[in-house]
Amino acid sequence: MAGKIKEIIDSVISKRSNGNPMVAKALETKFIIKGINPGDYSNNSEDDPLVIKKLEDIAKQLGVSL
């Protein structure tokens, strides 16, 4: 299923930021620091199981359930 990575990124940002654009930008930066650039993924991006696992770990660290 293409787009799963984008879906996870958007979900984490949405749930954690609660609509606050400053927090959303900080989360995007945090993803980049952890090696995942949200801008590199779209709804058509291939799903890489390693990236999905990494995103799940990041979400867990941030206290976000997927």
C-alpha positions as CSV (number, residue, x, y, z in Angstrom):
1,M,0.0,0.0,0.0
2,A,1.7,3.1,-1.2
3,G,1.5,6.2,1.0
4,K,1.7,4.5,4.4
5,I,4.8,6.4,5.4
6,K,3.1,9.8,4.6
7,E,0.0,8.7,6.5
8,I,2.0,7.8,9.6
9,I,4.0,11.1,9.5
10,D,0.8,13.2,9.0
11,S,-0.9,11.3,11.8
12,V,1.9,11.8,14.3
13,I,2.2,15.5,13.5
14,S,-1.5,16.0,13.7
15,K,-2.0,14.2,16.9
16,R,1.0,15.6,18.7
17,S,0.6,19.2,17.5
18,N,-3.1,19.6,18.0
19,G,-3.2,22.1,15.2
20,N,-0.4,24.3,16.5
21,P,1.8,25.1,13.5
22,M,4.9,25.8,15.6
23,V,4.7,22.4,17.2
24,A,4.1,20.8,13.8
25,K,7.2,22.5,12.4
26,A,9.2,21.3,15.5
27,L,8.0,17.8,14.9
28,E,9.0,17.9,11.2
29,T,12.5,19.0,12.4
30,K,12.6,16.2,14.9
31,F,11.8,13.7,12.1
32,I,14.7,15.1,10.1
33,I,17.1,14.9,13.0
34,K,16.1,11.3,13.4
35,G,16.8,10.6,9.7
36,I,13.3,10.9,8.1
37,N,12.6,13.9,6.0
38,P,8.8,14.3,5.8
39,G,9.1,16.3,2.5
40,D,10.6,13.2,0.8
41,Y,7.4,11.2,1.1
42,S,4.0,11.6,-0.7
43,N,0.9,9.5,-1.1
44,N,2.6,7.8,-4.0
45,S,5.8,6.9,-2.2
46,E,6.7,3.3,-1.9
47,D,6.4,1.9,1.6
48,D,9.7,0.8,3.1
49,P,9.3,-1.5,6.1
50,L,12.4,-0.2,7.7
51,V,11.2,3.4,7.5
52,I,7.7,2.4,8.8
53,K,9.3,0.6,11.8
54,K,11.4,3.7,12.5
55,L,8.3,5.9,12.3
56,E,6.5,3.6,14.7
57,D,9.4,3.9,17.1
58,I,9.4,7.6,16.9
59,A,5.7,7.8,17.5
60,K,6.1,5.6,20.5
61,Q,8.8,7.9,21.9
62,L,6.5,10.9,21.3
63,G,3.6,9.1,23.1
64,V,1.5,8.9,20.0
65,S,-0.5,5.8,19.3
66,L,-1.0,4.8,15.7
